[in-house]
Amino acid sequence: MKINGATESDIEAIISVDHVAAHDENRRRYICEWVSGDSTILAIVDDAVVGYAVLEYTFFWQGFISMLIVTEASRRKGVGTALVSHLEEICKTGKLFTSTNKSNEPMQALMQSMSYEPSGIVYNLDDGDPELFYFKKLDGNR
Ligand SMILES: CC(C)(COP(=O)(O)OP(=O)(O)OC[C@H]1O[C@@H](n2cnc3c(N)ncnc32)[C@H](O)[C@@H]1OP(=O)(O)O)[C@@H](O)C(=O)NCCC(=O)NCCS
């Protein structure tokens, strides 16, 4: 598996792995912005994009993983772990945050397996499905 930074030529491939982008124009617009902002990394297996992740600094100026998706066929093979590990390496801040819905057990299990700590709950974003925040302190001087 290779982890690469995404460029404009990867946008179609990113849209094809993101099931929301297929029917949501806003998501496609975000994808274009993330790629042009140099915020997106790809997981590539056999020349095919099997997942992508986005790292931004708009959350209280801290590193924040705002998107992480692995294609269904490639799940439970370490792709999500590889993407998050890469973001930990390149993150410019000493703290890395992310969040997921309470209903998203796979993401919560991934966070636990990578030693992320719970960092609070925000209600009222998605009705009836609170957003759980996670945090990891990164090593090194950043
Ligand atoms: C969450 C997601 C990114 C995980 O990606 P992945 O490539 O399957 O994760 P990994 O293979 O690296 O999993 C690492 C560990 O996390 C845990 N884990 C991941 N998915 C799990 C699941 N469905 N059930 C239980 N544990 C799970 C396991 O401990 C796993 O290790 P193991 O397979 O050796 O048991 C993937 O399920 C996904 O894309 N989901 C849809 C999008 C999404 O919810 N994104 C996150 C919120 S924005």
The ligand as a MOL file (V3000), in Angstrom:
LIG
                    3D

  0  0  0     0  0            999 V3000
M  V30 BEGIN CTAB
M  V30 COUNTS 48 50 0 0 0
M  V30 BEGIN ATOM
M  V30 1 C -13.8280 3.5110 10.0700 0
M  V30 2 C -12.9940 3.0270 8.8630 0
M  V30 3 C -12.2410 4.2110 8.2680 0
M  V30 4 C -11.9890 1.9710 9.3540 0
M  V30 5 O -11.1010 1.6760 8.2700 0
M  V30 6 P -10.3860 0.2310 8.1330 0
M  V30 7 O -9.4190 0.3230 7.0320 0
M  V30 8 O -11.4200 -0.8380 8.0620 0
M  V30 9 O -9.6310 0.1230 9.5330 0
M  V30 10 P -8.4150 -0.8690 9.8960 0
M  V30 11 O -8.4230 -2.0660 9.0250 0
M  V30 12 O -7.1730 -0.0690 9.9320 0
M  V30 13 O -8.8440 -1.3040 11.3780 0
M  V30 14 C -7.9360 -1.2210 12.4680 0
M  V30 15 C -8.6160 -1.7280 13.7170 0
M  V30 16 O -9.7560 -0.9140 14.0520 0
M  V30 17 C -10.7930 -1.7600 14.6110 0
M  V30 18 N -11.9180 -1.8240 13.6650 0
M  V30 19 C -12.0090 -1.2140 12.4490 0
M  V30 20 N -13.2060 -1.4900 11.8860 0
M  V30 21 C -13.8810 -2.2720 12.7580 0
M  V30 22 C -15.1720 -2.8790 12.7400 0
M  V30 23 N -16.0110 -2.7520 11.6940 0
M  V30 24 N -15.5480 -3.6010 13.8120 0
M  V30 25 C -14.7340 -3.7690 14.8680 0
M  V30 26 N -13.4720 -3.2270 14.9410 0
M  V30 27 C -13.0720 -2.4880 13.9040 0
M  V30 28 C -10.1790 -3.1390 14.7540 0
M  V30 29 O -9.5150 -3.1680 16.0120 0
M  V30 30 C -9.1660 -3.1270 13.6140 0
M  V30 31 O -8.1240 -4.0630 13.7910 0
M  V30 32 P -8.3520 -5.6140 13.3320 0
M  V30 33 O -8.9570 -5.5820 11.9420 0
M  V30 34 O -6.9480 -6.1840 13.3710 0
M  V30 35 O -9.2880 -6.2130 14.3510 0
M  V30 36 C -13.9180 2.3430 7.7940 0
M  V30 37 O -14.7740 1.4330 8.4280 0
M  V30 38 C -14.7620 3.3210 6.9830 0
M  V30 39 O -14.3170 3.8610 5.9750 0
M  V30 40 N -16.0200 3.5510 7.4140 0
M  V30 41 C -16.9240 4.4590 6.6780 0
M  V30 42 C -16.5160 5.9100 6.7890 0
M  V30 43 C -16.3790 6.3490 8.2180 0
M  V30 44 O -17.1800 5.9780 9.0700 0
M  V30 45 N -15.3430 7.1610 8.4920 0
M  V30 46 C -15.0180 7.6210 9.8360 0
M  V30 47 C -15.8420 8.7030 10.3660 0
M  V30 48 S -15.7070 10.2160 9.4790 0
M  V30 END ATOM
M  V30 BEGIN BOND
M  V30 1 1 1 2
M  V30 2 1 2 3
M  V30 3 1 2 4
M  V30 4 1 2 36
M  V30 5 1 4 5
M  V30 6 1 5 6
M  V30 7 2 6 7
M  V30 8 1 6 8
M  V30 9 1 6 9
M  V30 10 1 9 10
M  V30 11 2 10 11
M  V30 12 1 10 12
M  V30 13 1 10 13
M  V30 14 1 13 14
M  V30 15 1 14 15
M  V30 16 1 15 16
M  V30 17 1 15 30
M  V30 18 1 16 17
M  V30 19 1 17 18
M  V30 20 1 17 28
M  V30 21 1 18 19
M  V30 22 1 18 27
M  V30 23 2 19 20
M  V30 24 1 20 21
M  V30 25 1 21 22
M  V30 26 2 21 27
M  V30 27 1 22 23
M  V30 28 2 22 24
M  V30 29 1 24 25
M  V30 30 2 25 26
M  V30 31 1 26 27
M  V30 32 1 28 29
M  V30 33 1 28 30
M  V30 34 1 30 31
M  V30 35 1 31 32
M  V30 36 2 32 33
M  V30 37 1 32 34
M  V30 38 1 32 35
M  V30 39 1 36 37
M  V30 40 1 36 38
M  V30 41 2 38 39
M  V30 42 1 38 40
M  V30 43 1 40 41
M  V30 44 1 41 42
M  V30 45 1 42 43
M  V30 46 2 43 44
M  V30 47 1 43 45
M  V30 48 1 45 46
M  V30 49 1 46 47
M  V30 50 1 47 48
M  V30 END BOND
M  V30 END CTAB
M  END
